[in-house]
Amino acid sequence: MEFRQIRYFLEIHRQGSFSKAASALGLTQPALSRQIAVLEKELGHTVFERNTRELFLTEAGRRLLEKAIPLQDLWKETLESVSNLESGNPDRSIQGDFRISTGGTMAAYVLPSLIRNLRISHPDLTLQIIEGDLRTSRDAVLWGDADLGILTEKEYHGELEYRTFLEDEIVPVVAREHKLASRKKIAIKDLLREDFVFYHPHSAIRNTIEDHLQKQGIRFSFKVSMELRSVDAVIRSVEAELGIGFVSRRSVGSSLHVLPVRELIAPRKFHISWRKGRPGLLPLVEVLLDCASNL
């Protein structure tokens, strides 16, 4: 068994098809199929069920998956350790390519300035940002598609390590020209007839707002006129005066006005996460935490 066969197996599982995995790996589909056939011959079992249009793991495939992910982690740990060696000093600078999965607010309004500062002290460090919702960002770390995740506290998982990364607030906003923007005091009852621009069910911001209201014994009964998938789409819609939206205070620009409604201002924390089998990521985590403390 060769490690590349494990890598191919994991990629097929991630992509859900041989053709997509072959494209991602830069292989032809017949070449990929041959490598999996060699793997299955050595195991003495098939790992994929191919009798339907969808691809499923067999029992042998599920058992292989449980062992393959830690093997992939170990391989990445080895590469990171070796790549950081220079003149006998492994701690000179963090270098290499790493992937971070996170949500829209973090990707657009926090990480760009953080990465700019990192490039000064760690010029050989490359960070690829994978943007997604709560579930996809967490799963990217679990399945090895991302090295680190920056997640909200709701997405805890037993296979991940966590450190508090950054504190944040979700606030209700309207366009500067909106009729409510000039009000000094606003009660929740004043908003019941207003249109709201909200997020899809797996959105971190939506979950934060709903949980915050529930803790206060308030049911979310506002009139939702739109459900969108991205922070930028919500901001654009609010700017166009299509309704009241919720965004991170860090993403409030000059075109938006924060409504003074105490019950709708929700604190939250971001946590940086990584798989428990990858302690070699700790130096990178410490560097990111240090940079975040200056934001």
VOLO-598032 format. One record per residue (C-alpha): y, x, z; residue number from 1. Coordinates in nm, 3 decimals. Example, Ala and Ser with C-alpha at 12.3 -4.5 7.8 and 13.67 -1.06 7.14 Angstrom:
// residues 2
yy	xx	zz	i
-0.450	1.230	0.780	1
-0.106	1.367	0.714	2
This chain:
// residues 295
yy	xx	zz	i
0.000	0.000	0.000	1
0.345	0.133	-0.095	2
0.670	0.042	0.076	3
0.822	-0.075	-0.251	4
0.555	-0.346	-0.266	5
0.670	-0.469	0.076	6
1.027	-0.469	-0.053	7
0.924	-0.662	-0.364	8
0.734	-0.914	-0.151	9
1.039	-0.973	0.069	10
1.269	-1.013	-0.231	11
1.039	-1.273	-0.391	12
1.035	-1.464	-0.062	13
1.416	-1.449	-0.038	14
1.476	-1.556	-0.396	15
1.205	-1.821	-0.406	16
1.079	-1.717	-0.749	17
0.934	-1.419	-0.933	18
1.191	-1.439	-1.213	19
1.495	-1.432	-0.981	20
1.344	-1.151	-0.773	21
1.266	-0.947	-1.084	22
1.626	-0.983	-1.199	23
1.762	-0.881	-0.857	24
1.530	-0.578	-0.843	25
1.595	-0.467	-1.201	26
1.231	-0.515	-1.302	27
1.056	-0.718	-1.567	28
0.865	-1.015	-1.436	29
0.527	-0.880	-1.557	30
0.593	-0.548	-1.379	31
0.678	-0.730	-1.057	32
0.369	-0.951	-1.086	33
0.150	-0.643	-1.129	34
0.285	-0.484	-0.811	35
0.220	-0.801	-0.611	36
-0.130	-0.821	-0.759	37
-0.196	-0.465	-0.638	38
-0.068	-0.561	-0.292	39
-0.288	-0.871	-0.282	40
-0.592	-0.672	-0.392	41
-0.544	-0.425	-0.108	42
-0.493	-0.705	0.145	43
-0.788	-0.900	0.011	44
-0.580	-1.220	0.011	45
-0.317	-1.385	-0.203	46
0.028	-1.396	-0.043	47
0.194	-1.658	-0.263	48
0.076	-2.005	-0.364	49
0.159	-2.035	-0.734	50
-0.007	-2.368	-0.821	51
0.314	-2.569	-0.804	52
0.663	-2.534	-0.947	53
0.781	-2.410	-0.608	54
0.666	-2.086	-0.449	55
0.507	-2.099	-0.104	56
0.363	-1.837	0.128	57
-0.008	-1.855	0.202	58
-0.130	-1.796	0.557	59
-0.182	-1.430	0.466	60
0.171	-1.425	0.323	61
0.317	-1.565	0.644	62
0.138	-1.302	0.851	63
0.257	-1.030	0.615	64
0.615	-1.159	0.643	65
0.605	-1.125	1.024	66
0.519	-0.755	0.989	67
0.721	-0.680	0.676	68
1.064	-0.755	0.822	69
1.029	-0.502	1.109	70
0.898	-0.247	0.855	71
1.209	-0.302	0.646	72
1.425	-0.257	0.956	73
1.249	0.071	1.037	74
1.302	0.197	0.682	75
1.673	0.116	0.700	76
1.697	0.287	1.037	77
1.538	0.597	0.886	78
1.775	0.602	0.589	79
2.079	0.554	0.815	80
1.969	0.835	1.046	81
1.910	1.081	0.764	82
2.226	0.987	0.572	83
2.441	1.055	0.880	84
2.321	1.415	0.905	85
2.573	1.675	0.797	86
2.574	2.037	0.905	87
2.347	1.951	1.196	88
2.598	1.699	1.337	89
2.478	1.337	1.307	90
2.789	1.200	1.480	91
3.057	1.345	1.250	92
3.134	1.016	1.080	93
2.962	0.690	1.002	94
2.868	0.672	0.638	95
2.654	0.466	0.406	96
2.648	0.116	0.263	97
2.620	-0.181	0.499	98
2.633	-0.556	0.447	99
2.806	-0.799	0.683	100
2.751	-1.174	0.663	101
3.021	-1.401	0.802	102
3.229	-1.714	0.746	103
3.539	-1.773	0.537	104
3.798	-1.717	0.810	105
3.659	-1.379	0.910	106
3.604	-1.270	0.548	107
3.954	-1.363	0.431	108
4.183	-1.318	0.731	109
4.031	-1.060	0.966	110
3.801	-0.815	0.790	111
4.037	-0.697	0.512	112
4.280	-0.531	0.755	113
3.992	-0.405	0.970	114
3.821	-0.243	0.671	115
4.149	-0.087	0.560	116
4.178	0.086	0.898	117
3.812	0.190	0.891	118
3.852	0.370	0.559	119
4.094	0.615	0.718	120
3.852	0.743	0.983	121
3.528	0.676	0.793	122
3.596	0.734	0.422	123
3.225	0.744	0.332	124
3.154	0.404	0.488	125
3.117	0.108	0.251	126
3.103	-0.249	0.379	127
2.992	-0.535	0.158	128
3.097	-0.878	0.286	129
2.862	-1.173	0.228	130
3.047	-1.500	0.286	131
2.859	-1.811	0.396	132
2.843	-2.089	0.652	133
2.698	-2.058	1.002	134
2.335	-2.100	0.905	135
2.333	-1.882	0.595	136
2.524	-1.603	0.771	137
2.276	-1.595	1.058	138
1.972	-1.620	0.832	139
2.101	-1.332	0.619	140
2.070	-1.107	0.926	141
1.732	-1.248	1.026	142
1.581	-1.192	0.680	143
1.738	-0.852	0.621	144
1.985	-0.964	0.355	145
2.266	-0.842	0.581	146
2.277	-0.558	0.832	147
2.526	-0.729	1.062	148
2.653	-1.081	1.110	149
2.981	-1.193	1.262	150
2.898	-1.538	1.395	151
3.032	-1.798	1.634	152
2.860	-1.830	1.970	153
2.672	-2.146	1.871	154
2.437	-1.954	1.642	155
2.240	-1.758	1.901	156
1.885	-1.657	1.809	157
1.619	-1.478	2.014	158
1.558	-1.205	1.754	159
1.922	-1.096	1.744	160
2.139	-0.877	1.965	161
2.498	-0.990	2.027	162
2.831	-0.840	2.136	163
3.157	-1.031	2.168	164
3.373	-0.934	1.872	165
3.694	-1.137	1.872	166
3.857	-1.441	2.035	167
4.005	-1.715	1.820	168
4.153	-2.065	1.827	169
4.102	-2.356	1.589	170
4.424	-2.556	1.550	171
4.525	-2.878	1.370	172
4.772	-2.816	1.088	173
4.983	-3.006	0.836	174
5.209	-2.900	0.551	175
5.563	-2.797	0.652	176
5.696	-3.103	0.465	177
5.454	-3.348	0.632	178
5.613	-3.630	0.834	179
5.438	-3.510	1.152	180
5.572	-3.155	1.125	181
5.902	-3.248	1.291	182
5.743	-3.424	1.590	183
5.771	-3.242	1.924	184
5.502	-3.451	2.095	185
5.195	-3.608	1.936	186
4.911	-3.800	2.101	187
4.563	-3.838	1.955	188
4.622	-4.211	1.907	189
4.911	-4.124	1.673	190
4.661	-3.962	1.435	191
4.407	-4.243	1.401	192
4.561	-4.373	1.078	193
4.620	-4.032	0.928	194
4.396	-3.874	0.663	195
4.199	-3.567	0.768	196
4.068	-3.287	0.547	197
3.745	-3.174	0.713	198
3.450	-2.941	0.657	199
3.085	-2.989	0.563	200
2.829	-3.033	0.846	201
2.720	-2.666	0.870	202
3.075	-2.533	0.896	203
3.158	-2.321	1.202	204
3.502	-2.480	1.234	205
3.363	-2.833	1.216	206
3.102	-2.756	1.483	207
3.367	-2.599	1.707	208
3.598	-2.901	1.684	209
3.323	-3.157	1.736	210
3.183	-2.967	2.038	211
3.531	-2.926	2.186	212
3.604	-3.298	2.159	213
3.263	-3.390	2.299	214
3.327	-3.176	2.609	215
3.643	-3.381	2.667	216
3.460	-3.710	2.617	217
3.642	-3.774	2.290	218
3.454	-3.903	1.987	219
3.565	-3.776	1.646	220
3.677	-4.107	1.495	221
3.949	-3.988	1.260	222
3.970	-4.098	0.897	223
3.816	-3.817	0.691	224
3.938	-3.839	0.332	225
3.780	-3.513	0.212	226
3.494	-3.282	0.315	227
3.524	-2.930	0.177	228
3.318	-2.612	0.198	229
3.580	-2.339	0.223	230
3.878	-2.257	0.443	231
4.094	-2.185	0.138	232
4.013	-2.527	-0.009	233
4.117	-2.695	0.316	234
4.440	-2.494	0.332	235
4.526	-2.581	-0.030	236
4.459	-2.950	0.035	237
4.673	-2.950	0.349	238
4.954	-2.772	0.163	239
4.935	-3.050	-0.098	240
4.988	-3.302	0.187	241
4.645	-3.459	0.142	242
4.590	-3.475	0.515	243
4.558	-3.296	0.848	244
4.327	-2.996	0.854	245
4.175	-2.756	1.105	246
4.198	-2.380	1.058	247
4.189	-2.062	1.262	248
4.524	-1.972	1.411	249
4.477	-1.638	1.237	250
4.494	-1.809	0.898	251
4.811	-2.013	0.961	252
5.072	-1.903	0.709	253
5.435	-2.001	0.654	254
5.335	-2.310	0.453	255
5.152	-2.468	0.748	256
5.268	-2.620	1.076	257
5.050	-2.635	1.389	258
5.050	-2.981	1.547	259
5.115	-2.981	1.926	260
4.804	-3.179	2.018	261
4.643	-3.002	2.314	262
4.312	-3.189	2.288	263
4.261	-3.068	1.931	264
4.319	-2.696	1.996	265
3.971	-2.545	2.036	266
3.906	-2.189	2.161	267
3.609	-2.002	2.021	268
3.462	-1.652	2.011	269
3.312	-1.450	1.732	270
3.009	-1.234	1.807	271
2.877	-0.942	1.608	272
2.499	-0.961	1.573	273
2.211	-0.751	1.442	274
1.832	-0.756	1.454	275
1.676	-0.620	1.773	276
1.467	-0.378	1.567	277
1.773	-0.184	1.447	278
1.929	0.009	1.738	279
2.059	0.263	1.488	280
2.335	0.016	1.399	281
2.498	0.060	1.741	282
2.740	0.337	1.630	283
2.870	0.111	1.353	284
2.893	-0.182	1.595	285
3.098	0.027	1.840	286
3.336	0.133	1.564	287
3.385	-0.227	1.450	288
3.445	-0.345	1.807	289
3.702	-0.071	1.859	290
3.886	-0.173	1.542	291
3.872	-0.542	1.638	292
4.033	-0.468	1.975	293
4.347	-0.356	1.790	294
4.380	-0.669	1.575	295
